[in-house]
Amino acid sequence: MLDTGDGNAVYWETCGNPDGVPVLVVHGGPGAGCSVGMRRSFDPQRYRIILFDQRNCGRSTPHASDPGTDLSRNTTEHLIGDMERLREHLGIRTWQLFGGSWGVTLALAYAQRHPDRVAGMLLVSITSGRRSELDWLYRGAGRMFPEAWARFRDFAGAADHRLPTDVEPPIEDLLMAYSRLLDSADPDLRRRAATEWLAWEDALISLEHNGKPGQYGRRSDEAALAFVRICAHYFANGCFLDDGVLLREAGRLTGIPAVLVHGRGDLGSPVITAWELARAWPDAELVVVEDSGHTGGAAMAEALRAAGDRLAGRISARAAGH
């Protein structure tokens, strides 16, 4: 447990070769926590694999499933600080970053703040936290699933009286309503809000070959509450980032080799963000996997393996001055 000095403690672990190439796994969500399966993303003979649970989820404490847990100290800025504190704690000079979905957004924010600490980046299911991305994810994609989106929106309107029901609210207001509901002292209201949020997430992946019914909703009660509460907290606040800053400031990543892997069939996070990031970041290679979505699949796994090998070669060549 890494004591952050402000009442939070962040869980971390290392796997693989203690003398191997350090790589930090940045999990998604936000609030999903790291998993055993994430250890398998890299060759344990070659890499020193580092995982951590971001603030207030997974094994980090205090846990967001407790409505008494204050999330005001859980922002992108705090998470960047935790990553840097962990790097210093482990005595690592530079490390590679591996992130997916929200983990991409956080990895980009960290790398733009500390580019001299990042040797390379392998990123999958690209997101950058822009308002347009959030608006699509929690409203625009409702054009494909109008019944599911109406249920998602109508629950918030009925349960949170500050959300207008006579007009369609701005996406920030809808997400903030869910954030308030997840902060409620009423455990039944918190549970129902989490259930509705997860039902919408499940609808978004329902057309994907690798999307399983109830994939998001199968979380344990505590994990589900933490996941949804942290998601709503971040997304209602624009991921605590200036809108579009990670694409505007992509030039800060110059010299950092990267591979961006994205599924063409990712309905929740359309490939346009990955394409725009690759255009703004000359050192980034974009790989679009035609038959994969946000939940991946065999083709995605193979693309990631090959991308990791190419990235390792590029990092080695860069270190050798070629």
Secondary structure, DSSP 8 states (H G I E B T S, - for coil): -EE-SSS-EE-EEEEE-TTSEEEEEE--TTTT---GGGGGGS-TTTEEEEEE--TTSTT-BS-TTSTTS--TT-SHHHHHHHHHHHHHHHT-S-EEEEEEEHHHHHHHHHHHH-GGGEEEEEEEEE----HHHHHHHHTGGGGT-HHHHHHHHHHHHHH-TTS-SSS---HHHHHHHHHHHHT-S-HHHHHHHHHHHHHHHHHHTTTSTT--TTTTTTS-HHHHHHHHHHHHHHHHTGGGS-TTHHHHTGGGGTT--EEEEEETT-SSS-THHHHHHHHH-TTEEEEEETT-BTTB-HHHHHHHHHHHHHHHHHHHHHHTT-
